[in-house]
């Protein structure tokens, strides 16, 4: 039973990671449209900043949830330092 819960948790974590990736893809598509529609440069840069943060958080979640099957757990504060997250 405990093994089943662990498998379900990992699957849920993987689903959350896939959802994050999908949102990032959507944000990139939004930037493409903004450029094509000649939107304000500052608005586009704001979206790029949001994507950068989203990608950083994706990296943190990948490691934190052991999606990559690392041999050891990594401290969340260390991850935030690696990805330069406040």
Secondary structure, DSSP 8 states (H G I E B T S, - for coil): -HHHHHHHHHHHHHHHHHHHHHHHHHHHHHHHHHHHTT--HHHHHHHHHHHHHHHHHHHHHHHHTTTT--SS---HHHHHHHTT--
